Amino acid sequence: MPALNDQRVLKSVSGACGLSGFAVAILAGLAADNPASVILTRALIAMFVCYAVGMFIGIVAARAVREAVVTHAQRNPAPEIEEVRRTSGATRNARKPAGASGVQAEAA
């Protein structure tokens, strides 16, 4: 079962594809001077087909992103809290005090 965020992606992608298919079918029907009933029937069919295609695309995209995130997390593990504290304290103590940058102040 997809996660909540995956559901949002699926709904967004499939909805966008369905509405795009509907709009293209309406414009194509108007350009071909078809009757309104034919235009709307074909547009509704195109909307449902494009919605299904968009659902498939959303599922594939969500799975690809999920796998990429898992792979990245495995290759780049987050450091432990104690390690971060230890290294940040060492770098903080190694900094030069203010004014010790080696640049001489000009005499007034």
Helices and strands as residue ranges (DSSP letters): H 4-31, H 36-75, H 81-93
